[in-house]
Amino acid sequence: MKHGIRHWGPGLLMILPSIGLVGLFVYGLIGWNISISLSDEHGSIPVDTSGIDNYTSLLQEQRFQDSLENLATFTIVFLVGTLFFGLMWALLLERGLRGEGFFRSMYLFPMAVSFIASGVVWRWLLNASEGDDATGLNRLFSTIGLSGLENPWYSDPGWGMAAMAMPAVWQLSGYVMALFLAGLRSIPDELREAARIDGASEFRLYRHVIFPQLSPAALSALVIIGHMSLKVFDLIMAISGEARITEVPAVYLWGMTTIGDDAKAATIATILLLVVAVVVIPYLIFTSRWERR
């Protein structure tokens, strides 16, 4: 028994401070947030709900449902766009494109820019003004004779959130490219040669050999990009602010804190945490099982 304690005791002492800090500042604060979400701390808001009623009333609220719909649109466009461009760029670089280092750096550069900084630029690019007052992309379309492509971008009530996802796609496609490129270059050349010897065309080679090997990279990209999109806040605030037409739960949460409705803000935060957990926890289980193989 003493020998066992001596064996794992020093290691436990080394990680004990980290365990304490994580327990306090992660799980402790999560617990505190949940307790506030069940309280009646609505500030000056004339609402007397508390407990589970805070959740039921929020889920039935039209504004919150609209924010969830906006988030779903943003997430779908964000995921599809980054996966598509990331895979295309990775396939081009994997084939030994001349100047690979330059293009790889160019694709990865947007990651070095914060969402706030890129949001300021994209707010100008996606300006809704048209005609003589047009700026940004609308001005470009007008100058080159493609005035028919001018549109209100994120101000459009129909597809504004899809336009809002464009800056995010531009910024994170390079990261997804890096994941796919690492996956492509981890595939042994023997598999490719064996498939070619068996008479497989390039299309069949990629369909039956290459792409199945990219499943872990695709899953990682899907989860990482997905959970980032669910928590998006700074990009939207930099482009459109607290406009209802582009409001997502994180922006709605911020609005509730500014007017002192702490209970509703904590309720939104708890729901967002559950949504992110639904995405991340299955991924952690899958990767844990994959590593044990």
C-alpha positions in Angstrom: 0.0 0.0 0.0 2.7 2.4 0.9 4.6 1.5 -2.2 1.5 2.3 -4.3 1.1 5.7 -2.6 4.8 6.5 -3.3 4.2 5.5 -6.9 1.3 7.8 -7.7 1.5 10.3 -4.8 4.1 12.7 -6.4 2.2 12.8 -9.7 -1.0 13.6 -7.9 0.6 16.4 -5.9 1.9 17.9 -9.2 -1.5 18.1 -10.9 -3.4 18.9 -7.7 -3.1 22.7 -8.3 -4.4 22.3 -11.8 -7.3 20.2 -10.7 -8.2 22.8 -8.1 -8.1 25.7 -10.6 -10.2 23.8 -13.1 -12.6 22.8 -10.5 -13.0 26.4 -9.3 -12.9 28.4 -12.5 -14.6 26.0 -14.9 -16.9 23.7 -13.1 -17.5 26.0 -10.1 -18.4 28.9 -12.4 -20.6 26.6 -14.5 -22.5 25.6 -11.3 -22.8 29.3 -10.3 -24.2 30.2 -13.8 -26.8 27.4 -13.5 -27.8 28.6 -10.1 -28.3 32.1 -11.4 -30.3 30.7 -14.4 -32.7 29.2 -11.9 -33.1 32.4 -9.8 -35.4 35.4 -10.1 -32.6 37.9 -10.8 -34.3 39.8 -13.6 -33.2 43.2 -12.5 -35.7 45.9 -13.4 -37.4 43.6 -15.9 -41.1 43.1 -15.0 -40.8 39.3 -14.9 -41.4 37.1 -11.9 -40.3 33.7 -13.3 -37.7 31.5 -11.6 -36.5 28.0 -11.6 -37.3 25.8 -14.6 -39.8 28.4 -15.8 -36.9 30.5 -16.9 -36.0 27.8 -19.4 -39.6 27.1 -20.6 -40.4 30.8 -21.1 -37.1 31.4 -23.0 -37.6 28.4 -25.3 -41.1 29.6 -26.1 -40.0 33.1 -26.8 -40.1 34.1 -30.5 -36.9 36.3 -30.3 -34.9 33.4 -28.9 -36.3 31.0 -31.5 -35.3 33.5 -34.2 -31.8 33.7 -32.8 -31.5 29.9 -32.9 -32.7 29.9 -36.5 -30.0 32.5 -37.4 -27.4 30.5 -35.6 -28.5 27.3 -37.5 -28.2 29.1 -40.9 -24.8 30.6 -39.9 -23.5 27.2 -38.7 -24.6 25.3 -41.9 -23.0 27.8 -44.3 -19.9 28.1 -42.1 -19.4 24.3 -42.0 -20.1 23.7 -45.7 -18.0 26.6 -46.8 -14.9 25.8 -44.7 -15.0 22.1 -45.4 -15.4 22.6 -49.2 -12.7 25.2 -49.6 -10.4 23.6 -47.1 -10.6 20.2 -48.9 -10.2 21.8 -52.3 -7.1 23.8 -51.3 -5.6 20.7 -49.5 -6.1 18.6 -52.6 -4.3 21.2 -54.7 -1.4 21.6 -52.4 -1.1 17.8 -51.8 -0.4 17.3 -55.5 2.8 19.3 -55.2 1.8 22.7 -56.5 4.7 25.0 -57.3 5.1 27.7 -54.7 3.3 25.5 -52.1 4.9 27.4 -49.1 3.6 30.7 -50.4 0.0 29.4 -51.0 0.0 27.6 -47.7 1.0 30.7 -45.8 -1.6 32.8 -47.8 -4.4 30.4 -46.9 -3.4 30.3 -43.3 -2.9 34.0 -42.9 -6.5 34.9 -42.1 -6.3 32.8 -39.0 -3.8 35.3 -37.6 -6.4 38.1 -37.8 -8.9 38.4 -34.9 -12.6 38.2 -35.7 -13.0 41.8 -34.5 -10.4 43.1 -37.0 -11.7 41.1 -39.9 -15.3 42.1 -38.9 -14.4 45.7 -39.3 -13.1 45.1 -42.8 -16.0 42.9 -43.8 -18.5 45.4 -42.5 -17.2 47.8 -45.1 -17.1 45.0 -47.8 -20.7 43.9 -47.1 -22.1 47.5 -47.0 -25.7 47.4 -48.1 -25.6 50.7 -50.1 -26.3 50.4 -53.8 -25.9 52.5 -56.9 -23.9 55.7 -56.6 -23.6 55.3 -52.8 -22.3 51.8 -53.0 -19.1 50.8 -51.3 -17.2 47.5 -50.8 -18.4 44.6 -52.9 -21.4 46.4 -54.2 -19.1 49.2 -55.5 -16.9 46.6 -57.2 -19.9 44.9 -58.9 -21.1 48.3 -60.1 -17.7 49.3 -61.4 -17.2 46.1 -63.5 -20.7 46.2 -64.9 -22.3 43.6 -62.7 -24.8 45.8 -61.0 -27.2 42.9 -60.9 -25.1 41.3 -58.2 -25.5 44.2 -55.8 -27.5 43.2 -52.8 -28.1 44.1 -49.1 -25.9 41.3 -47.9 -26.4 40.7 -44.1 -29.3 43.2 -44.1 -31.4 40.9 -46.2 -34.1 39.2 -44.0 -34.1 36.1 -46.1 -30.5 35.1 -46.4 -28.6 37.7 -44.4 -27.1 35.1 -42.0 -25.6 33.2 -44.9 -23.8 36.4 -46.0 -22.7 36.9 -42.4 -21.0 33.5 -42.6 -18.8 34.6 -45.5 -16.1 36.3 -43.3 -16.0 33.2 -41.1 -15.5 30.9 -44.1 -12.7 33.2 -45.4 -11.0 33.2 -42.0 -11.2 29.5 -41.1 -10.9 27.7 -44.4 -7.1 27.7 -44.1 -7.3 26.0 -40.8 -9.4 23.2 -42.3 -7.0 23.0 -45.2 -4.2 22.3 -42.8 -6.1 19.5 -41.1 -7.0 17.9 -44.4 -3.4 18.4 -45.8 -2.0 16.7 -42.7 -4.5 13.8 -43.2 -3.6 13.5 -46.9 0.2 13.3 -46.2 -0.3 10.8 -43.5 -1.6 8.2 -46.0 1.1 5.7 -46.9 2.2 5.8 -50.6 1.9 2.0 -50.6 -1.9 2.3 -50.5 -1.9 4.6 -53.5 0.5 2.4 -55.5 -1.4 -0.8 -54.6 -4.7 0.8 -55.8 -3.1 1.9 -59.1 -1.6 -1.5 -59.7 -5.0 -3.0 -59.2 -6.2 -0.7 -62.1 -8.0 1.9 -60.0 -8.6 5.2 -61.8 -7.8 8.5 -60.0 -11.4 9.0 -59.3 -11.8 5.5 -57.7 -8.5 6.0 -55.9 -9.7 9.1 -54.1 -13.2 7.8 -53.6 -12.3 4.4 -52.2 -8.8 4.9 -50.7 -8.0 8.6 -50.0 -11.3 10.0 -48.8 -12.1 7.2 -46.3 -8.7 7.8 -44.7 -9.6 11.5 -44.2 -12.5 10.6 -41.9 -10.7 11.6 -38.6 -9.5 14.9 -40.1 -13.0 15.6 -41.4 -14.6 14.8 -38.0 -12.1 17.0 -36.2 -12.7 19.9 -38.6 -16.5 19.4 -38.2 -16.4 19.5 -34.4 -13.9 22.3 -34.1 -15.6 24.6 -36.7 -19.1 23.5 -35.4 -18.5 24.5 -31.8 -16.8 27.8 -32.8 -19.9 28.7 -34.9 -22.2 27.9 -32.0 -20.4 30.4 -29.8 -19.9 33.1 -32.4 -20.2 36.6 -30.9 -17.3 39.0 -31.8 -17.6 38.7 -35.6 -21.3 39.5 -35.6 -20.9 42.3 -33.1 -18.1 43.8 -35.3 -20.2 43.7 -38.4 -23.8 44.3 -37.5 -23.8 45.0 -33.7 -27.0 44.0 -31.8 -29.3 44.1 -34.9 -32.2 41.7 -34.5 -31.9 40.5 -38.1 -28.5 38.9 -37.3 -28.9 38.2 -33.6 -27.6 34.8 -32.3 -27.9 33.5 -28.8 -24.5 34.8 -27.7 -25.5 38.3 -28.9 -28.9 38.0 -27.2 -27.1 36.9 -24.0 -24.9 40.1 -24.1 -28.0 42.2 -24.6 -29.6 40.7 -21.5 -26.5 41.4 -19.3 -26.5 45.0 -20.4 -30.1 45.6 -19.1 -29.5 43.6 -15.9 -31.5 40.5 -16.6 -28.9 38.1 -15.2 -31.3 35.2 -14.9 -32.2 35.2 -18.6 -28.5 35.7 -19.6 -27.5 32.8 -17.5 -30.3 30.6 -18.9 -29.1 31.4 -22.5 -25.5 30.6 -21.5 -26.6 27.2 -20.0 -28.5 26.3 -23.1 -25.5 27.2 -25.3 -23.3 25.0 -23.0 -25.7 22.1 -23.5 -25.7 22.6 -27.3 -21.9 22.7 -27.4 -21.7 19.6 -25.1 -23.9 17.7 -27.5 -21.4 18.4 -30.3 -18.1 18.0 -28.4 -18.8 15.0 -26.0 -19.5 12.5 -28.8 -16.3 13.6 -30.5 -14.3 13.1 -27.4 -15.7 9.6 -26.9 -15.0 8.8 -30.6 -11.4 10.0 -30.4 -10.8 8.1 -27.2 -12.0 4.9 -28.7 -10.0 5.6 -31.9 -6.8 6.0 -30.0 -7.3 2.7 -28.2 -7.3 0.8 -31.4 
